[in-house]
Amino acid sequence: MCESLKSDFQLCEEIGRGRFGVVYRCFSPISGESYACKTIDKRLLSDPTDRECLDKEPKILQLLGGNSNVLQIYRVYEDENYLHLVVDLCEGPDLFDRLSKGTFSESEAASVFKSLISALVCCHRVGIAHRDIKPDNILFDSRNRLKLADFGSAEWFGANDRRTMTGIVGTPYYVAPEVLSGREYNEKVDVWSAGVILYIMLAGVPPFYGDSPAETFEAVLRGNLRFPSRIFRSVSPEAKDLLRKMLCKDVSRRLSAEQVLRHPWVVSGGESRSELDLT
């Protein structure tokens, strides 16, 4: 274990484990706060792409520092064999676990969704696309604040002189159709993925799916958005309007993250309005 890390933090119990390392709870005697320490064994990174992701994530998290809905990174330590990242401690169930318990009311979904979109607005304003928005990467801290995490697939597209991106990244169910088609794409791929998450929160099922990843990808590419009446009977027209504008195959017509944040359904906190200007 890195000596400078041990001098700054008390390493406690293991709280998670992944392909390349272990996550520990750690405690700072100086601040009196608990954090998570993600310890990555660099010797397991035989694929250059994995190494690139490892190098990229701390830099992106540091650039995004200060946004309350993005996982904060506090310290980075590195020695010959390990990389240690000290980040926010998020012990609450992630969104994937919360979704396993059933659907959300519109007000509950709007609360989570607004925080997610706020994080995306922050990312996009500084020219970063996350590119792997999914429930597993949406964490919650001890105060139930949403924290967008796992920027290993993120890409810098430029804050001012914006450029398109390429490369098939993401996760079945959540990936945008333009990514799968092999075309160039922009940061609105994150808006599509967030739209899928909103659909699942309200319906309990994804909007596009199949019996295998290949069939799911085919359904995503078709992009045939439906609102089955038995599932969406009690979902407001405002929520369905937002979903149509996020899960829109025509990227030029798809809302940006900032436009989503200004949509009446988000502004109202999921409260239905009898008269809504949907223009």
C-alpha positions as CSV (number, residue, x, y, z in Angstrom):
1,M,0.0,0.0,0.0
2,C,1.3,3.5,-0.9
3,E,2.9,5.0,2.2
4,S,1.7,8.6,1.5
5,L,-1.9,7.2,1.2
6,K,-1.5,5.5,4.6
7,S,-0.2,8.6,6.2
8,D,-3.2,10.7,5.0
9,F,-6.0,8.1,5.4
10,Q,-6.9,5.2,7.6
11,L,-7.9,2.3,5.4
12,C,-10.9,0.4,6.7
13,E,-13.0,-2.5,5.4
14,E,-13.5,-3.6,1.8
15,I,-16.8,-2.4,0.4
16,G,-16.5,-3.4,-3.2
17,R,-14.6,-5.3,-5.8
18,G,-14.2,-5.1,-9.6
19,R,-12.2,-6.5,-12.5
20,F,-9.1,-4.5,-11.7
21,G,-9.2,-3.7,-8.0
22,V,-10.8,-3.2,-4.7
23,V,-12.8,-0.4,-3.1
24,Y,-12.2,0.3,0.6
25,R,-13.8,2.6,3.1
26,C,-11.2,5.1,4.3
27,F,-11.2,7.8,7.0
28,S,-9.4,11.1,7.1
29,P,-8.3,12.1,10.7
30,I,-7.8,15.6,9.4
31,S,-11.3,16.3,8.0
32,G,-13.1,13.7,10.1
33,E,-14.9,12.5,7.0
34,S,-15.2,9.0,5.5
35,Y,-14.4,8.4,1.8
36,A,-14.0,5.5,-0.6
37,C,-10.6,4.5,-1.8
38,K,-10.6,2.7,-5.2
39,T,-7.3,0.7,-5.4
40,I,-6.5,-0.5,-9.0
41,D,-3.8,-3.1,-9.7
42,K,-2.1,-1.8,-12.8
43,R,-0.5,-5.2,-13.5
44,L,-4.0,-6.5,-14.5
45,L,-4.3,-3.9,-17.3
46,S,-3.0,-5.8,-20.2
47,D,-5.3,-4.1,-22.7
48,P,-4.1,-0.6,-23.8
49,T,-7.7,0.5,-23.9
50,D,-8.1,-0.3,-20.2
51,R,-4.9,1.6,-19.4
52,E,-6.3,4.6,-21.3
53,C,-9.5,4.5,-19.3
54,L,-7.5,4.3,-16.1
55,D,-5.5,7.4,-17.1
56,K,-8.5,9.3,-18.3
57,E,-11.0,9.0,-15.4
58,P,-9.0,10.9,-12.7
59,K,-8.4,13.8,-15.1
60,I,-12.0,14.0,-16.0
61,L,-13.2,13.8,-12.4
62,Q,-10.8,16.6,-11.5
63,L,-12.1,18.7,-14.3
64,L,-15.7,18.2,-13.2
65,G,-14.9,18.8,-9.5
66,G,-17.4,21.0,-7.7
67,N,-20.6,19.7,-9.2
68,S,-22.6,18.1,-6.4
69,N,-24.1,15.5,-8.7
70,V,-20.8,14.2,-10.1
71,L,-18.6,11.8,-8.0
72,Q,-15.9,14.0,-6.4
73,I,-12.3,12.9,-6.5
74,Y,-10.2,14.2,-3.6
75,R,-6.7,12.6,-3.9
76,V,-4.8,10.5,-6.3
77,Y,-1.9,8.3,-5.3
78,E,0.2,6.1,-7.5
79,D,3.2,3.8,-7.1
80,E,4.7,1.1,-9.3
81,N,1.9,-1.4,-9.2
82,Y,-1.2,0.5,-7.9
83,L,-3.3,3.5,-8.5
84,H,-5.4,4.8,-5.6
85,L,-8.3,7.2,-6.1
86,V,-10.0,8.7,-3.0
87,V,-13.5,9.6,-3.9
88,D,-17.0,10.2,-2.4
89,L,-18.3,7.4,-0.3
90,C,-21.6,6.2,-1.8
91,E,-23.0,3.4,0.4
92,G,-26.6,3.7,-0.6
93,P,-28.2,1.4,-3.1
94,D,-27.3,2.5,-6.7
95,L,-30.1,3.2,-9.2
96,F,-29.9,-0.3,-10.6
97,D,-30.7,-1.7,-7.1
98,R,-33.5,0.8,-6.6
99,L,-35.1,0.0,-9.9
100,S,-35.2,-3.7,-8.9
101,K,-37.7,-2.8,-6.2
102,G,-40.3,-1.5,-8.8
103,T,-41.3,1.6,-10.6
104,F,-41.1,5.2,-9.3
105,S,-43.9,7.7,-9.0
106,E,-43.5,10.7,-11.3
107,S,-42.4,13.0,-8.5
108,E,-39.8,10.4,-7.3
109,A,-38.6,9.9,-10.8
110,A,-38.4,13.6,-11.5
111,S,-36.3,14.2,-8.4
112,V,-33.7,11.6,-9.4
113,F,-33.9,12.5,-13.1
114,K,-33.3,16.3,-12.5
115,S,-30.1,15.5,-10.6
116,L,-28.9,13.2,-13.4
117,I,-29.6,15.8,-16.0
118,S,-27.9,18.5,-13.9
119,A,-24.8,16.3,-13.9
120,L,-25.0,15.9,-17.7
121,V,-25.4,19.7,-18.2
122,C,-22.2,20.2,-16.2
123,C,-20.3,17.5,-18.3
124,H,-21.5,18.9,-21.6
125,R,-20.7,22.5,-20.7
126,V,-17.1,21.7,-20.3
127,G,-17.0,19.4,-23.4
128,I,-17.3,16.0,-21.8
129,A,-19.6,13.2,-23.0
130,H,-20.0,10.4,-20.4
131,R,-21.0,7.7,-23.1
132,D,-22.1,5.0,-20.6
133,I,-25.1,6.4,-18.7
134,K,-26.8,3.5,-17.0
135,P,-28.4,2.8,-13.6
136,D,-25.2,1.0,-12.3
137,N,-23.2,4.3,-12.7
138,I,-25.7,6.4,-10.8
139,L,-24.8,6.2,-7.1
140,F,-26.1,7.9,-4.0
141,D,-24.2,9.1,-0.9
142,S,-25.3,9.0,2.7
143,R,-27.4,12.1,2.2
144,N,-29.2,10.5,-0.7
145,R,-27.5,12.9,-3.2
146,L,-27.1,11.5,-6.7
147,K,-23.5,11.0,-7.9
148,L,-22.8,10.2,-11.5
149,A,-19.8,7.9,-11.6
150,D,-17.6,5.8,-13.9
151,F,-16.1,8.1,-16.5
152,G,-13.9,5.4,-18.0
153,S,-15.7,5.5,-21.4
154,A,-16.0,9.3,-21.4
155,E,-14.7,11.4,-24.2
156,W,-13.6,15.0,-24.6
157,F,-15.4,16.7,-27.5
158,G,-14.5,20.3,-26.8
159,A,-16.2,23.0,-24.9
160,N,-16.0,25.7,-27.7
161,D,-14.7,24.2,-30.9
162,R,-16.9,21.1,-30.7
163,R,-16.1,17.9,-32.6
164,T,-18.0,14.7,-33.2
165,M,-17.0,11.4,-31.6
166,T,-16.7,7.8,-32.9
167,G,-16.4,4.4,-31.4
168,I,-19.0,1.9,-30.2
169,V,-19.2,2.2,-26.4
170,G,-22.0,1.9,-23.9
171,T,-24.3,-0.8,-22.7
172,P,-27.2,-2.7,-24.3
173,Y,-30.7,-1.1,-23.6
174,Y,-29.1,2.3,-23.0
175,V,-26.8,3.0,-25.9
176,A,-28.0,5.5,-28.6
177,P,-28.8,4.2,-32.1
178,E,-26.2,6.5,-33.8
179,V,-23.5,4.9,-31.7
180,L,-24.5,1.4,-32.9
181,S,-24.8,2.5,-36.5
182,G,-21.1,3.3,-36.5
183,R,-21.7,7.0,-37.5
184,E,-20.1,10.0,-35.9
185,Y,-22.1,11.3,-33.0
186,N,-22.3,14.1,-30.4
187,E,-23.0,14.5,-26.7
188,K,-26.7,13.9,-27.2
189,V,-26.0,10.2,-26.9
190,D,-26.1,10.9,-23.1
191,V,-29.6,12.4,-23.5
192,W,-30.8,9.2,-25.2
193,S,-29.4,7.1,-22.4
194,A,-31.0,9.3,-19.7
195,G,-34.3,9.0,-21.6
196,V,-34.1,5.2,-21.4
197,I,-33.5,5.5,-17.7
198,L,-36.5,7.7,-17.2
199,Y,-38.6,5.3,-19.2
200,I,-37.5,2.4,-17.0
201,M,-38.2,4.4,-13.8
202,L,-41.8,5.0,-14.9
203,A,-42.5,1.8,-16.7
204,G,-40.3,-0.9,-15.0
205,V,-39.1,-2.1,-18.4
206,P,-36.8,-0.7,-21.0
207,P,-38.2,0.9,-24.2
208,F,-36.1,-1.2,-26.5
209,Y,-35.1,-4.8,-25.8
210,G,-34.7,-8.3,-27.2
211,D,-33.9,-11.8,-26.0
212,S,-30.2,-11.3,-26.7
213,P,-27.8,-8.3,-27.0
214,A,-28.0,-8.5,-30.8
215,E,-31.8,-8.4,-30.7
216,T,-31.7,-5.5,-28.2
217,F,-29.3,-3.6,-30.5
218,E,-31.7,-4.2,-33.5
219,A,-34.5,-2.8,-31.4
220,V,-32.5,0.3,-30.5
221,L,-31.6,0.9,-34.1
222,R,-35.2,0.7,-35.1
223,G,-36.0,3.2,-32.3
224,N,-39.8,2.4,-32.4
225,L,-40.8,4.1,-29.2
226,R,-44.1,2.9,-27.7
227,F,-46.1,3.6,-24.6
228,P,-48.2,0.4,-23.9
229,S,-51.5,1.5,-22.4
230,R,-51.5,-1.1,-19.6
231,I,-48.1,0.3,-18.4
232,F,-48.4,4.0,-19.2
233,R,-52.1,4.4,-18.3
234,S,-51.3,6.5,-15.2
235,V,-48.2,8.3,-16.7
236,S,-48.8,12.0,-17.6
237,P,-48.8,13.3,-21.1
238,E,-46.0,15.7,-20.0
239,A,-43.7,12.8,-19.1
240,K,-44.4,11.0,-22.4
241,D,-43.8,14.3,-24.3
242,L,-40.3,14.5,-22.6
243,L,-39.6,10.9,-23.4
244,R,-40.5,11.4,-27.1
245,K,-38.1,14.4,-27.3
246,M,-35.2,12.5,-25.7
247,L,-35.7,9.1,-27.4
248,C,-35.8,10.7,-30.8
249,K,-33.7,9.0,-33.5
250,D,-33.3,12.3,-35.3
251,V,-30.4,13.8,-33.3
252,S,-31.1,17.3,-34.7
253,R,-34.6,17.1,-33.1
254,R,-33.5,15.4,-29.9
255,L,-33.3,17.8,-26.9
256,S,-30.0,18.8,-25.4
257,A,-29.3,18.2,-21.7
258,E,-30.0,21.9,-21.1
259,Q,-33.3,21.8,-22.9
260,V,-34.3,18.7,-20.9
261,L,-33.6,20.6,-17.7
262,R,-36.0,23.4,-18.9
263,H,-38.8,21.0,-19.9
264,P,-42.0,21.7,-18.0
265,W,-42.2,18.1,-16.5
266,V,-38.7,18.5,-15.0
267,V,-39.3,22.1,-13.8
268,S,-42.6,21.1,-12.1
269,G,-41.0,18.1,-10.4
270,G,-43.1,15.6,-12.2
271,E,-46.3,17.3,-11.3
272,S,-48.9,17.0,-14.1
273,R,-50.4,20.1,-15.5
274,S,-53.8,20.3,-17.2
275,E,-52.6,22.7,-19.8
276,L,-49.0,22.5,-21.0
277,D,-47.4,24.2,-24.0
278,L,-45.6,21.3,-25.7
279,T,-44.1,23.3,-28.4
